[in-house]
Amino acid sequence: HKFNTTPWNIKFRKGGIRDLELLVHSLQLIHGGKNKKLMTGSVVQALDELELAQHLNTQDAKTLKESYWFFREIENKIQCENDQHTYDL
C-alpha cells in the first residue's frame, strides 16, 4: 500500500479554516448592511450575531463555532510543536 504523505493543511485545504471564515464573511457581507452588529472582525462574534438575527440556526452556528475552535486549537498545537508559523499536519 502507498500512503499519502502530503501534509494536511488545516487552513487552506477544502473544508479548513479558510472555508469557514469565507462562509462567515460572506454572510456578514450579505446581511451586514442592515445589521451593524455583524460588522466585526471576530468570526465567533459574527456567528453569534448571525444566530441572533436568525440568519443561522442554533445548531449550524454551534457546529461552526466548535469547528472554528477545533481548528484553532490544532493550529496552535502545530505551531508550538514545530516552533514555526505553519498549518500543515
Secondary structure, 3 states (H helix, E strand, C coil): CCCCCCCCECCCCCCCHHHHHHHHHHHHHHHCCCCHHHCCCCHHHHHHHHHHCCCCCHHHHHHHHHHHHHHHHHHHHHHHHHCCCCCEC
